[in-house]
Amino acid sequence: MGEKRKKLVIISGKLVKGGSERVISILAGHFAGTHDVSIVTVLSEKVEYEIPDTVNIINLSRRDRLRLLKAPLWLLGLMKVFISLKKENSVLISFVARINTLTLLANLFTGIPVIISERNDPAMDKRGPLTKMLVNLLYPRAQCIVFQSEYAMSLFKESIRRKGVVIHNPIGPFDQYKMSTKKKSFVTVGRLSEQKNQTMLITAFEKVHLLHPEYELHIYGEGPLKERLEALCLELGVSESVFIKKPIDNIHEELASHGIFVLSSDYEGQSNALLEAMELGLPCISTDLPGHRGIVTDENAILVDSGNLVQLADAMIGLVEDQQKRERISEKASADMKKLEKYKILEKWNEIMEALYEE
């Protein structure tokens, strides 16, 4: 008889376009050839990433549920999934704090090895008192806790840090998309939300537009602020030069065609979009965020203070007017991001996974 295939269950809120969801799609694709992989979603049945046909997607979301019943029903649904597994041949991976606590609660009576992954900036992501309490109580029960950065890990108590490992987001390689000819344009990718601060980006772009009206701004994202951002474009007189578009499947090919990437977020765990743009060789401007330190530097990007409109506008104008600087940081960024290429990062996931499967 052949060796039994190992089982991997990944628990997520959803599989729509987003940073953690992209990492989940990469992990699912990587392990699908050697493991029986399932993905459990609790917030949405929508799937916006390419997932191998062999991956079993289990949707626990239901629109007809009363809000108060949702968490208990998610918990029961997860318990049912976990109970169906064989402890000695299975591993769970959970993403995002609230889902992590649900996973750990549901796993209390099955004892399957669990890897949980912290995303976003734990100090800024508006997790409530209940989530914070559950994190402190339950995270020490995980076998391994993946953080995107040393900074994120430093925010937790010692019993949690002891289980921690830093694994950066996997990116690229995107060599096939790289282009030598670029549009006269800025581009950004991200949910249209307060966190991403596209309001500041559009306002800064208006300053650029006055000096360089040939430049455009392309924003790829959906979210609650779409109408407000469109109204701001009209108010500032840049609506014919700012394009707010839905996320697309061939985003890397599209990114590569633009001149300069800008990340204006107030906070991030670690921005896939920024790192991917850097790997593609785009000169990048970013707010200086603690989760990026050690990866994004003032040698491979232009860094500005979070929320500083003047610095952002000056950086955008400065890059438009300095081709040598664009070329210098582009070359450095592309070289530096090689260490984050998908195959190297997935090796780290392989290592922590193999340690958890019981023989």
N, C-alpha and C positions, 0 to 999 in steps of 0.2 A: 504493500500500500504506500502511496505517496505521502509526503509530509502534509499535514493539515495546513490550509491557508490561514494566515493570521487575519484577524478582524480589526478594522479601524472604523470607529464612529466619530464623525466630526459634528459638533453641535454649534449652531450659529443662529443669529436672529433671522437672517435672510440671505439671499444670494443675488441681490441687486448690485449695481455698480458701486463699488466702494473699496477702500483700502484693505480692510480685513477680509472682505469677501473675495478679493483678488488673490490674496495669499491662500485662502481656503481652496479656491479653484486650482491653484498650482499644486498644493499638497495632494488634493484628490487625484489630479492627473498623474502625479508622480507615483503614488502608492497603488493606483488602480491595477497596475500590471502584476503586482506581487501579493496584494491583500484583497480581502473582501471589504470594500469601502462603502459606507453609508454616510449620508449627510442628513442631519435632522435640522429643520428650520422651524422656528416657533412664531415668527412675526409675519411672514409672507410666503406664499407659494410661488411667487415670481422668481424665475431663474434667468439671469442676464449674463451669465458666463458660460463658456463652453465646458461642459462636464462630460466625461466619458460615459458611454451608454451602460457600461458595466457598474457604474456607481448607482446605488439605490438611494433615491431622495425621498425622505419621509417628512411630510409636512404636518405639523401639529397646530398650525394657525387656522382659526375659523372666525369669519367676520360676524357670525350670528351669536357669538358668545358674549355674555355680559362682562363688562370690564373687570368686575370684582372676582369673577370665576376664572379668568384667563390664567393667572399664575398657578392656582391649584390644579387646573386641568393640564397645563404644560408639565407640571411636576409629575402628575400621574402618567402622562404620555411618555415622558422620559424614563420613568421607572419601568414601565412596560417594555420599552426598547432594551434597557439595560439588563433586565431580568432574563430576556431571551438570549443573552450572550453567554458564552463560556468564559469565566473569569481568567482561566489560565492561558487563553489564546487571544485576548482582546485588549485594546487600548482605546481610551476616549480622549479626544482633543476638543477643548471648548474655547471659544473666542468671545471676548468682551466681558467686563465685570459682572453685569447683571445675569448674563447667560451662564457665566462661570459659577455663580453662587447657586443657580437653579440646578446645574449639572452636579455639583458637589452634594447638594441636598438629596437629589434623586438617587445618587450613587451610595448613600449612607448604608444601605442594606445589601448591596451587591459587591462592593469592594473591588471593582475593576480599576486597574491603574489609570490615573487621570493626569493628562497634561493640560494645564490651563494657560491661556495666553492673554496678557494684558495689552490692550490697544489704546490709542489716543493718549492724552496726557492725564494721568490719574489725579493730578492736582487741579485740573481745570475743566474736566468733562462733566461737571454738575451732577455727579452721583450723589444721591440723597443719603440721609443719616442711616436708613435701614440697610441700604446697599453697603455702606462703609462698615456697619456693624457685622453684617454677614461675611464681608470680605475678611475681616480680622478673625472671625470665628472659624470660617470654613477653609480659607486658602491653605493653612498649614496641613490640611488633610490631603492636598494634592501631592502626587509623587514628584511633579516637576512643574515649575512656573516659568513660562517663556516671557521675557520682557524684550521690548524693541531697543532699549537703551539702558546704559548704566544709570542715567538720570532717573528713569521710571522706576527701576529697581530700588534706588536709594530712598524712595518715598514710603516704603513699607517697613513694618517692624521686622526685627531680626529673625523671628521664627518663619517668616515668609521669605525673606532674602536668602535664607539658608537653602531653600528649595529652588532658588532662581538661577536662570541661565539667560544670557543675552544673545538673541539671534535676530539679526537685522532682517529687514524685508528682502525677499529674493527679487531680483530684477533681471531683465534682459536674458541673453544678449540680443541686441537689436541692430546688429551691423547691417542687416539687409535693408533697413529703412533709412539709413543715414544719407543725407543729401548735401551737396555742396552749394546749390542755389537755394536761397531762402527768401520767403516773402518779407515785405516790410511790415512786420506785425509782431504783436505780443500775444501770448497764448497762456491760458491757465485751465486747469481741470479740477473740479471739486463741487461738492454739493452747494447749492445756493442757500447758504445759511449764515448766521451771525458769526460762527466760528471761523469761517473762511474769509470774512471781511472783504468781499468783493466790492462793497460800497467804497472802501478806501481805494481799492485798485482803480475803479472807474473814475473816481475823483482825481486821482493822481494822473490817470491817462488824459484827462481833460487838459492838464498842464502841458503834457507832451504834445497833444493835438494842436495846441496854439502855436508851437514852434515847428512841429513836423506833421502837418496835416495829411501827409501821404501814408502815415502809419495807421494800422488798424489794431483793435483788441478783440480777440476771440475767446469766449468763455464757454467751456463745455461743462454742463451740469444741470441738474434739476433740483428743485427744492422750494421751500415756502417763500423765499424772498424774490422770486422771479419778477413778479409784477412791480415790486418796489424798485428793483434794479433797472427795469425797463423805463420806469417813470424818471429815475435819476438821470438816465441817458438823455431823455428828452429835455429835462430841466437844464442840463449842462450843455446841450447842443451837440452831443456826440453820437446821437442815435444812428447816424448813417455810417459811423466808423466802428461801432461796438456791436458785436454779433454774439448773442446768447443762444447757444445751441444745445440740443439734447446730447447726452453721451453717445458715442458711436463705438462699434466693434473694432474698427481699424484705427483706434486712437493713436497708436504709436507711429503709424505711417503719416497720420495727419499732423501730429506734433512735430515730426521731423521736417515738415515743410515750412514751419514758422521760424521767425528770426530770433525771438527772445522769450523765454518762459519766465513767468512771475508767480510766486506763491506769496499771498498777502495774509495768510492765516494768523489769527491771534494765538492759536495753540494747535498742536498736532502731536500725535504719538511719534509717528515717523511717516512722512508723506511719500507714498509710492510715486505719485505723479511727479514730484520734484526730482526724486532719485532717478526715475526713468528718463525724464527730460535731460538730466545731466549725463546719463549713460549714452543717450542719443547724440550728445555733443552740442546741445543747445546752450548758449550762454544763459545763465539763470540768475534771477534776483529773488531773494527770499527773506522773509522776516527771520530774525535770529532766534531760533527756538531750541530749548535745551535738549529735546529728543534727537536733534540732528548733530549735536556737537561731537566733534571727532570725525564726522563724515563730511559734513558741509562746512567748509572753511572760507576765509576771505581770500584764499588762493584759487578755489575752484568755483566760486560764486560771489555775487555781490550781496552782502548781508546788511539789513536795515533793522532798526528797532521795531518791535511789535507795536502796531498802532500809530507809527510815525509817518504821517502823510507826506511831510516835507522831504524826509529822507527817501521815501519810496519814489516820489516824483523826480527828485534829483538823480537817483540811481537809474531810473528809466531813461531820462534825457541823456545822462552821461554815457550809457551803453550805446544808445542810438548814434551818438556823435563820436564814438571811439572804436573804430573797427579793430584796431590792434588789441584792445582790451577784450573785445568780444572773442576774438580768435584765441587769445591766451587762456582765458578762463574756460572756454569751450574745450580746448585740448586737454587741459588739466582735469576737468570734470570727467571727461570720457575715460581717461586713464585711471582716475581714482575709483570710479564705480565698478571697475573690473572685479574688485574684491567682493562685490555684492552679487555677482552673477548667480543666476538661479541654481546652477549645478553645485556651486560651492556652498551656498546656504542650505540646500536640501541635504547635503552630507551631514550637517549639524543636526537636522531633524532626524535623519536616519540613526545617528548615534544615540540620541535620547530615547527614541522609540525602541530600539533593540534592547536597551538596558531594562525596559519595563516588561517585555514579554516574558512570562514565566516559562521555563523549559519543561 
